[in-house]
């Protein structure tokens, strides 16, 4: 099989694929092709976790691929970056020759002035970082700390369990209690929700813990609407009740947990009353939740990444992850916790796929993607960033504190190349835009953080126009740079065969579409965590208040009294799919959900245009007076492209670039604002 091979027959063809987004389901796709054109994308009915179902977003993937606004030729900027974007089409040869010449000149001074910027536009191992990693390693470019989504939670799980590990998805169906903590599963974890619903039909109790009354909360037996950033305090309050009522599995703790005495001392200070005051809930809610969790077995927690996007997010994940260790919930395959299962793939993935040996001993500097605004504007950074290569990401829309991000991208002395499908906010500020293929047009292999299957994505159709896979773009750019190592000539199939160790049979994977990893059903029933001594680590975990809140910064809160979170709009995936008309029609327009009491105090009308602001900036959107917002908290649904907002901005105008306690991740949900009717 060659990466250029795609069905072309006029008869109907079914192609096995994989969703590129991993949110976190990594669904197996069944792609229907007629006459060389994809007409339908469905879930594979025989893949265990996908079971034929897809989210609304990915089911519209043909509309995205055949969108009239697809970038299908290389584009070169002809306007100033502070002016409306104007581009001319150029040939691939001209684009690659000019880009290579510019990069060579910068690299001759210091290759660390060249900065890659990428994330999860595709989670594929090939079109993500395989050939791109080789290119930047050979070049000696600066490295990117890819923190924008999950690094706080990842660092927390690694500190507690030794790696990003958790329960198997299907066994939630056997749980008798499920805490859905910081997850709008109906919108972002559809296949988990299927198993949770099955458990519910079998008599399980479902409890949603989330500042927002989500669609998932609507379907649970109970919703606990805590204040943003107080999840760690709630976990300590639950531990207080577990300890004082002796609802502990002393044997499991003694054999499999380190640091319990330190944790016990800390938790005993968190009475239900203190916990309730910090979390903005009632003491009875704390007591009742602890009782349910301790006395209902098996009990499971589905944790998601929203709750770690605050200053103390890493410690909060650590504390929640310790709860099943204290009750012994891990003894059952239907007990424990799942935040990420991506660590299960570590022994099977090839660490040499990106060829770190091409660095030849160099250790280029690391730039945090969540602070890209500050990094681009830092004149003291040595060397200053002179070139930016963006792929699989839209930082002008998604990175925090976007006024600084925009200003950085507008630098006339910054050379920016963007690999894209569409003219996004970031592409609008590029010097070159190179047309990339979508998932339906290239080969890739995928892991997951929500289940433990490896998947393959076969190309369903040939690339449209002059679009090329990321792998091919970096191959050709490497050739233009004069890189002559044999690894730059390897095909996508060769890369795919190298992606995993011998434990994953590539030919079997290519035929079936997926392979399951061999992992115990109840992986920590007898301990065996991935820490050096096999024990969960409870030492050092503590609650940290937000950077910005009524409690931690009362003077700031007097000026900006509303806590803002910015969860994704249900029909978008961060900034992906925002320009798909059918999905945008469902979503409507940028909204700020606000509680009726907060709206009345400000004279705001439902559907009225409002200005959301703080010291960092402001953005405009429509107000939705809604019971989905609790008092004192507003929900700025995102992430819309800036240019599709009412005044050319989005929710990240008001977020900040300060980082979390662990993992140096962004604090999107640690943000105070005020809201007023727009002039």
C-alpha positions in Angstrom: 0.0 0.0 0.0 1.4 3.4 -1.0 0.4 6.7 0.7 -0.7 8.0 -2.7 -3.1 5.1 -3.3 -6.8 6.0 -3.0 -10.0 4.4 -4.4 -10.9 5.8 -7.7 -13.5 3.3 -9.1 -16.9 4.6 -10.0 -18.5 1.9 -7.9 -19.2 2.4 -4.2 -16.2 1.7 -2.0 -16.0 1.5 1.8 -12.7 2.7 3.3 -11.6 2.2 6.9 -10.4 5.4 8.6 -9.9 7.0 11.9 -11.1 10.4 13.4 -8.0 12.7 13.5 -9.2 14.6 16.6 -9.2 12.2 19.5 -11.6 14.1 21.8 -11.0 11.6 23.4 -12.7 8.8 21.5 -10.5 8.3 18.4 -13.4 6.8 16.5 -13.1 4.2 13.7 -14.6 5.6 10.5 -16.4 3.9 7.7 -16.0 6.2 4.7 -18.3 5.7 1.7 -16.8 6.8 -1.7 -18.7 7.0 -5.0 -17.1 8.0 -8.2 -13.9 9.2 -6.5 -15.9 11.4 -4.0 -16.6 10.9 -0.4 -20.4 11.0 0.1 -20.7 9.8 3.7 -18.6 9.4 6.9 -20.0 7.1 9.6 -18.7 5.2 12.6 -17.5 1.7 12.1 -20.2 -0.5 13.6 -17.9 -3.3 14.6 -15.3 -1.2 16.4 -15.9 -1.8 20.1 -15.9 1.8 21.4 -17.2 3.5 18.3 -20.0 1.0 17.7 -21.2 2.9 14.6 -21.8 6.3 16.3 -20.1 9.6 15.4 -20.4 13.1 16.8 -22.3 15.6 14.7 -19.0 17.4 13.9 -17.1 14.5 12.4 -20.1 13.1 10.6 -20.0 16.4 8.6 -16.4 15.8 7.5 -17.2 15.6 3.8 -18.7 19.1 4.0 -15.4 20.2 5.5 -13.2 18.4 2.9 -15.2 19.7 -0.1 -15.7 23.2 1.4 -15.7 25.9 -1.3 -13.2 27.9 0.8 -10.6 25.1 0.9 -7.0 26.3 0.3 -5.9 24.2 -2.7 -2.9 26.2 -4.0 0.1 27.7 -2.3 -0.6 31.3 -1.4 1.9 34.2 -0.9 1.1 37.3 1.0 1.1 40.6 -1.0 -0.4 43.0 1.7 1.1 44.3 4.9 0.2 42.2 8.0 -1.7 45.2 9.6 -3.9 45.5 6.5 -6.7 43.2 5.3 -5.1 40.0 4.1 -4.4 39.8 0.4 -2.6 36.8 -1.2 -1.6 35.7 -4.7 -1.3 32.1 -5.8 2.2 30.7 -6.5 3.6 27.4 -7.6 4.9 24.8 -5.1 8.3 25.2 -6.6 8.3 29.0 -6.0 6.9 28.7 -2.5 9.3 26.0 -1.3 12.4 27.7 -2.9 11.6 31.0 -1.2 10.7 29.5 2.1 13.9 27.4 2.1 16.0 30.5 1.2 14.5 32.5 4.1 15.0 29.6 6.6 18.6 29.0 5.5 19.4 32.6 6.1 17.9 32.6 9.6 19.5 29.2 10.5 22.9 30.5 9.4 22.6 33.0 12.3 20.9 30.7 14.8 18.4 27.9 13.9 16.7 28.5 17.3 15.2 31.6 15.8 13.0 29.3 13.8 10.0 28.2 15.9 7.6 25.3 15.0 4.0 25.7 16.3 1.6 22.7 16.1 -0.9 20.8 18.1 -3.9 18.6 17.6 -5.4 19.6 14.3 -4.6 16.0 13.6 -3.6 13.6 16.4 -2.1 11.3 13.8 1.5 10.1 14.4 2.4 10.6 10.7 0.7 13.9 9.8 1.4 15.2 13.3 5.1 15.1 14.1 6.8 12.2 12.2 8.3 14.0 9.2 7.9 17.4 10.8 10.0 16.3 13.8 12.7 15.0 11.5 12.8 18.3 9.7 13.1 20.5 12.8 15.5 18.1 14.5 17.8 18.2 11.5 17.5 22.0 11.3 18.2 22.5 15.1 15.1 24.7 15.4 13.6 25.7 18.7 11.4 23.1 20.3 7.8 23.6 21.3 6.4 22.8 24.7 2.9 21.5 23.6 0.9 22.5 26.7 -2.3 24.1 25.4 -4.7 21.3 26.2 -3.6 18.6 28.6 -0.1 19.0 30.1 -1.3 19.9 33.6 -3.4 16.8 33.9 -0.7 14.7 32.3 1.9 15.9 34.7 -0.5 15.2 37.6 -1.3 11.7 36.5 2.4 11.0 36.0 3.2 12.3 39.5 0.4 10.2 41.0 0.2 7.0 39.0 3.6 7.1 37.2 2.0 7.7 33.7 -1.2 8.7 32.0 -3.2 5.6 32.8 -6.8 4.7 33.8 -9.8 2.5 33.5 -11.0 0.8 30.4 -13.9 2.6 28.8 -16.5 -0.3 28.4 -16.4 -1.2 32.1 -18.1 2.1 33.1 -21.2 0.2 32.0 -20.8 -2.0 35.1 -20.3 0.9 37.6 -23.0 1.6 40.2 -21.8 5.2 40.7 -20.1 7.5 38.1 -18.8 10.9 39.0 -18.6 12.8 35.7 -16.1 15.5 36.8 -15.4 18.4 34.5 -16.7 16.7 31.4 -19.6 17.5 29.1 -19.6 14.0 27.9 -22.6 14.2 25.7 -20.7 16.8 23.6 -17.1 15.7 23.9 -17.0 12.1 24.9 -20.0 10.5 23.2 -18.9 6.9 23.5 -18.2 7.1 27.2 -21.7 8.6 27.6 -23.1 5.5 25.9 -21.6 3.3 28.6 -22.6 5.7 31.3 -26.2 5.6 30.0 -26.1 1.8 30.1 -25.0 1.9 33.7 -27.8 4.4 34.4 -30.3 2.0 32.9 -28.9 -0.7 35.2 -29.5 1.4 38.3 -26.3 3.4 38.6 -26.3 6.9 39.9 -24.7 9.6 37.8 -23.4 12.8 39.4 -22.0 15.7 37.3 -19.5 18.0 38.9 -19.1 21.1 36.8 -19.5 24.9 37.2 -21.7 24.9 34.1 -25.1 23.1 33.9 -24.1 21.2 30.8 -26.2 19.0 28.6 -24.6 16.1 30.5 -25.6 17.6 33.8 -29.2 17.7 32.5 -29.1 13.9 32.2 -27.5 13.1 35.5 -29.2 12.4 38.8 -27.4 15.3 40.5 -25.4 18.4 39.5 -22.8 19.9 41.8 -22.1 23.4 40.4 -18.8 24.3 42.1 -16.9 27.5 41.4 -14.2 27.3 38.7 -10.8 26.2 40.1 -12.1 24.7 43.4 -12.1 21.1 42.3 -9.0 20.4 44.5 -10.8 21.8 47.5 -13.8 19.6 46.9 -11.5 16.5 46.6 -9.9 17.4 50.0 -13.4 17.9 51.5 -14.4 14.4 50.3 -11.2 13.0 51.8 -12.1 14.6 55.1 -15.4 12.7 55.2 -13.7 9.5 54.0 -11.2 9.7 56.9 -13.5 10.9 59.7 -16.1 8.3 58.9 -13.5 5.6 58.3 -14.7 5.0 54.8 -11.2 3.9 53.8 -9.7 0.8 52.4 -6.8 0.6 54.9 -5.3 -2.5 53.3 -5.1 -1.0 49.8 -3.6 2.2 51.3 -1.0 0.3 53.3 0.1 -1.8 50.4 -0.3 0.5 47.4 -0.2 4.2 48.5 2.7 6.4 49.5 2.4 9.7 51.4 -1.0 9.0 53.0 -0.2 10.4 56.4 0.8 13.7 54.9 -2.4 13.7 52.8 -4.5 12.8 55.8 -3.2 15.8 57.8 -4.0 18.1 55.0 -7.5 16.7 54.3 -8.5 16.9 58.0 -8.4 20.7 57.7 -11.1 20.7 55.0 -14.3 20.3 56.9 -17.5 20.2 54.8 -18.2 23.8 55.9 -14.8 25.1 54.8 -15.0 23.2 51.6 -18.5 24.5 50.9 -17.4 28.1 51.4 -14.5 27.8 49.0 -16.4 25.8 46.4 -19.6 27.8 46.5 -21.8 24.8 47.3 -23.5 23.5 50.5 -21.9 21.5 53.2 -24.6 18.9 52.7 -23.6 18.5 49.1 -20.0 17.7 50.3 -21.2 15.2 52.9 -23.7 13.5 50.5 -21.2 13.2 47.7 -18.6 11.7 50.0 -21.2 9.2 51.3 -22.3 8.2 47.9 -18.7 7.7 46.7 -17.7 5.7 49.7 -20.7 3.5 50.1 -21.6 2.8 46.4 -19.5 0.1 44.8 -18.1 -0.1 42.2 -17.6 3.7 41.9 -15.9 5.3 38.9 -14.7 8.8 38.1 -14.6 10.1 34.5 -12.4 13.2 34.8 -11.7 15.5 31.9 -9.3 18.3 31.2 -11.5 21.4 31.6 -11.0 21.4 35.4 -7.2 21.5 35.1 -7.2 24.8 33.1 -6.7 26.9 36.3 -3.7 27.8 38.4 -4.0 24.8 40.7 -5.2 22.5 38.0 -2.4 20.0 38.3 -2.8 19.6 42.0 -6.6 19.3 41.6 -6.1 16.4 39.2 -3.7 14.7 41.6 -6.2 15.0 44.5 -9.1 13.6 42.5 -6.9 10.8 41.2 -6.1 9.8 44.7 -9.8 9.3 45.7 -10.1 5.7 44.2 -6.8 4.8 45.9 -8.3 5.7 49.3 -11.5 3.7 48.9 -9.9 0.8 47.0 -12.2 1.5 44.1 -9.3 0.2 41.8 -10.0 -3.4 43.0 -12.9 -3.6 40.5 -12.6 -3.3 36.8 -15.7 -1.0 37.0 -14.0 1.2 39.7 -11.2 3.7 39.5 -10.7 6.7 37.3 -10.2 7.7 33.7 -8.7 11.0 32.6 -6.3 9.7 30.0 -5.2 6.2 28.8 -2.5 7.5 26.4 0.3 6.2 28.7 -0.8 2.6 27.9 0.6 3.2 24.4 4.1 4.2 25.5 5.7 0.8 25.4 4.3 0.2 21.9 5.2 3.6 20.2 8.6 4.0 18.5 10.4 6.8 20.3 12.7 7.1 17.2 9.9 7.9 14.7 10.8 11.6 14.8 14.6 10.8 14.7 15.9 12.7 17.7 19.4 11.6 16.7 19.3 14.2 14.0 19.8 16.8 16.7 23.3 15.5 16.9 23.7 16.3 20.6 22.2 19.8 20.3 19.6 20.9 22.9 17.6 23.8 21.4 15.6 26.0 23.6 12.0 25.3 24.5 9.2 27.8 23.9 5.8 27.2 25.6 3.0 27.3 23.1 0.7 28.8 25.7 2.9 31.8 26.1 3.4 32.4 22.3 2.1 36.0 22.6 4.8 37.0 25.1 7.5 35.0 23.3 6.8 36.8 19.9 6.9 40.2 21.6 10.0 39.5 23.8 12.8 41.7 22.4 15.2 40.4 25.0 14.7 36.7 23.9 18.1 35.6 22.4 17.7 34.9 19.6 14.4 36.6 18.9 11.9 34.4 17.0 12.4 35.3 13.4 10.4 32.5 11.7 7.3 30.6 12.7 6.1 27.4 11.0 2.5 26.6 12.0 0.7 23.4 11.2 -2.2 21.6 12.8 -3.1 24.6 14.9 -4.7 28.1 14.8 -2.9 30.0 17.5 -4.3 33.4 16.7 -7.7 32.1 17.7 -6.9 29.5 20.4 -3.9 30.8 22.3 -4.6 32.8 25.4 -4.4 36.7 25.6 -4.9 37.0 21.9 -4.2 40.8 21.7 -0.6 39.9 22.3 -0.7 37.0 19.9 -2.1 39.1 17.1 0.5 41.8 17.7 3.2 39.2 17.6 2.0 37.7 14.4 1.7 41.2 12.9 5.4 41.8 13.2 6.8 42.9 9.8 10.1 41.1 10.6 8.5 37.8 11.4 8.4 35.2 8.6 5.4 33.0 9.0 4.5 29.8 7.1 1.1 28.1 7.8 0.0 24.7 6.5 -3.7 24.8 6.4 -7.1 23.7 4.9 -8.7 27.2 5.2 -7.8 30.9 5.7 -8.1 30.8 9.4 -7.2 33.8 11.7 -3.6 32.5 11.7 -3.4 32.0 8.0 -4.6 35.5 7.5 -1.4 36.7 9.1 1.0 34.3 7.2 3.6 35.1 4.6 2.9 31.8 2.9 -0.1 29.5 3.2 0.5 25.9 2.0 -2.5 23.7 1.2 -2.6 20.6 3.4 -4.7 17.4 3.0 -7.6 16.5 5.2 -8.0 13.1 6.9 -9.9 11.8 4.0 -6.9 12.3 1.7 -3.9 10.8 3.4 -2.6 7.8 5.4 -2.1 8.0 9.1 -2.0 5.9 12.3 -3.5 6.8 15.6 -3.5 6.1 19.3 -6.1 7.4 21.8 -6.4 8.9 25.2 -9.9 7.6 25.8 -9.5 3.9 24.9 -6.6 1.4 24.3 -6.9 0.7 20.5 -4.4 1.6 17.8 -6.2 2.7 14.6 -5.3 3.3 10.9 -6.6 5.8 8.6 -6.5 4.8 4.9 -6.8 7.6 2.3 -10.3 7.5 0.8 -9.7 9.9 -2.1 -6.8 11.5 -3.8 -5.7 15.0 -2.5 -7.9 17.8 -3.9 -6.3 20.5 -6.0 -2.6 20.9 -5.1 -3.0 19.9 -1.5 -0.3 17.7 0.0 0.0 15.7 3.2 2.1 17.4 6.0 4.6 14.5 5.6 5.1 15.4 1.9 5.3 19.1 2.5 8.1 18.6 5.0 9.8 16.0 2.7 9.9 18.6 -0.1 10.9 21.4 2.2 13.8 19.2 3.5 14.9 18.6 -0.1 14.8 22.4 -0.8 16.9 22.9 2.3 19.5 20.4 1.0 18.8 17.7 3.6 20.0 14.5 2.0 19.5 11.9 4.8 17.6 8.8 3.6 15.0 9.3 6.3 13.5 12.3 4.4 12.7 10.0 1.5 10.7 7.4 3.4 7.1 7.0 2.3 4.1 7.3 4.6 3.7 3.6 4.6 7.3 3.2 5.8 6.6 5.8 8.5 3.5 3.9 9.5 5.4 0.7 9.7 7.9 2.4 12.0 5.4 4.0 14.3 5.0 1.1 16.6 7.1 -1.7 18.0 6.8 -5.3 16.8 3.9 -5.7 19.3 1.6 -4.0 16.8 1.3 -6.0 13.6 1.0 -3.3 10.8 -0.4 -5.6 8.2 -3.1 -6.9 10.6 -3.8 -3.3 11.6 -4.1 -2.2 7.9 -6.6 -5.0 7.3 -8.8 -4.8 10.3 -8.6 -1.0 10.9 -7.6 -1.3 14.6 -5.8 -3.4 17.1 -6.4 -3.6 20.9 -3.5 -3.4 23.3 -3.1 -6.3 25.9 -3.9 -4.7 29.2 -5.4 -6.2 32.4 -9.1 -5.5 32.9 -8.6 -4.1 36.4 -5.0 -2.8 36.0 -4.4 -1.6 39.6 -6.4 -4.2 41.5 -3.2 -5.2 43.2 -1.3 -2.0 42.9 1.3 -2.1 40.1 1.2 1.6 39.3 3.8 2.9 36.8 5.8 4.6 39.6 9.3 3.3 40.4 8.0 1.4 43.4 4.6 0.5 42.0 2.7 2.5 44.6 0.5 5.6 44.0 2.1 8.8 45.2 0.0 11.0 47.5 2.8 13.2 48.7 2.8 16.9 48.0 -0.7 17.3 46.6 -2.6 20.4 47.8 -5.2 22.9 46.9 -4.1 26.1 45.2 -6.6 29.0 44.6 -7.0 30.6 41.2 -4.8 33.5 40.1 -8.0 35.5 39.8 -11.0 34.9 42.1 -13.2 36.6 44.7 -11.1 34.8 47.4 -7.6 35.2 46.1 -7.7 38.6 44.5 -10.6 40.6 46.1 -9.4 44.0 44.8 -9.4 42.7 41.3 -12.7 41.0 41.8 -14.2 44.3 43.0 -13.6 45.6 39.4 -14.2 42.4 37.5 -16.6 40.4 39.7 -17.6 37.5 37.3 -15.5 34.4 36.9 -15.5 33.3 33.3 -14.9 29.8 31.9 -14.8 29.2 28.1 -15.9 25.7 27.4 -16.1 24.6 23.7 -19.3 25.2 21.8 -21.0 21.9 21.3 -20.7 21.8 17.5 -17.1 22.9 17.3 -13.9 21.3 18.3 -11.8 24.2 19.6 -11.5 26.3 16.4 -12.0 23.3 14.0 -15.4 23.1 12.2 -16.2 26.7 12.9 -16.4 27.5 9.2 -18.6 24.5 8.4 -21.8 26.1 7.5 -24.2 23.4 8.7 -22.5 23.3 12.1 -22.3 27.1 12.4 -26.0 27.3 11.6 -26.7 24.9 14.5 -24.4 26.8 16.9 -25.8 30.2 15.8 -23.4 32.9 17.0 -20.9 33.6 19.8 -22.7 33.5 23.1 -22.1 34.4 26.7 -24.3 32.4 29.1 -25.1 34.5 32.2 -27.4 33.8 35.2 -30.6 35.8 35.4 -29.5 37.5 38.6 -26.2 38.7 37.1 -27.9 39.9 34.0 -30.6 41.8 35.9 -27.9 43.5 38.0 -26.3 44.8 34.8 -29.5 45.6 32.9 -28.7 43.0 30.2 -31.4 41.6 27.9 -31.5 38.1 26.5 -30.1 38.1 23.0 -28.6 41.6 23.5 -25.1 42.4 22.3 -22.7 42.6 25.3 -19.1 43.6 25.9 -17.0 41.2 28.0 -13.9 42.9 29.4 -11.0 43.1 31.8 -7.6 44.8 31.9 -6.3 42.6 29.1 -9.0 43.3 26.5 -12.6 42.9 25.5 -14.8 41.1 23.1 -18.4 41.3 21.9 -21.0 38.6 21.7 -24.7 37.9 22.4 -25.9 37.4 25.9 -27.9 34.2 26.7 -29.7 34.5 30.0 -29.5 30.9 31.0 -29.8 28.4 33.9 -26.6 26.8 32.4 -24.7 29.6 34.2 -24.5 29.6 38.0 -24.5 33.0 39.8 -21.2 34.7 39.7 -19.9 32.7 36.7 -20.3 33.4 33.0 -19.7 30.9 30.2 -18.0 32.3 27.1 -18.6 29.5 24.6 -15.7 29.1 22.2 -13.6 28.9 20.3 -15.0 31.0 17.4 -12.6 32.4 14.8 -11.9 36.0 15.6 -13.0 37.2 12.2 -16.4 35.5 12.7 -17.1 37.4 15.9 -19.3 40.5 16.0 -16.3 42.9 16.3 -13.5 40.7 15.0 -12.4 39.1 18.3 -13.2 36.1 20.5 -13.1 34.9 24.1 -9.3 34.8 24.2 -9.1 38.6 24.2 -9.6 38.4 28.0 -7.7 35.2 29.0 -4.1 35.4 30.4 -0.8 33.7 29.7 0.0 32.7 33.3 0.6 29.0 33.7 -0.6 26.1 35.9 1.1 24.7 38.9 2.1 21.5 37.1 2.8 21.0 33.4 3.0 24.7 32.6 -0.4 24.6 30.9 -2.7 27.6 30.2 -5.3 28.9 32.7 -8.2 29.6 30.4 -10.8 29.1 33.1 -8.9 31.2 35.7 -10.2 34.6 34.5 -12.2 37.5 36.0 -14.3 39.7 33.8 -17.1 42.3 33.8 -20.0 42.4 31.4 -21.9 45.4 30.1 -24.4 46.1 27.4 -22.6 47.0 24.2 -22.8 50.5 22.9 
